[in-house]
Amino acid sequence: MNGNIRVGNLFGIPFYVNPSWFLILGLVTFTYGNGLSAQFPA
């Protein structure tokens, strides 16, 4: 289905994710990760 990755299904409806969302998720994590770790120290 156009290069999308199937991640599962719910009630028989298949769910697909475009690989570009992994890049977006990585950029968001990289951008906000330092701010969150400073706000919530371990």
C-alpha positions in Angstrom: 0.0 0.0 0.0 2.3 2.7 -1.3 5.3 1.9 0.9 3.4 2.1 4.2 4.1 -0.2 7.1 1.3 -2.2 8.6 1.3 -1.7 12.4 -1.8 -3.7 13.3 -5.5 -3.8 13.0 -8.4 -2.9 15.2 -11.8 -4.6 14.7 -10.6 -5.9 11.4 -9.5 -2.5 10.1 -5.8 -2.4 9.1 -3.6 0.5 10.3 -0.6 1.6 8.3 2.1 4.1 9.1 4.2 6.0 6.5 7.9 5.7 7.3 8.3 9.5 7.2 6.5 9.6 10.6 9.4 7.9 12.2 11.6 10.7 11.0 9.2 13.3 12.4 9.0 11.4 15.7 12.8 11.3 15.9 13.0 15.1 15.3 10.4 15.9 17.9 12.1 13.6 20.5 15.5 15.2 19.7 14.0 18.7 20.0 12.1 18.3 23.2 14.1 15.6 24.9 16.6 17.9 26.6 13.9 20.2 27.9 11.9 17.3 29.4 15.0 15.7 31.0 15.9 19.0 32.6 12.3 19.4 33.9 12.1 15.9 35.3 15.5 14.9 36.6 16.1 11.2 37.3 
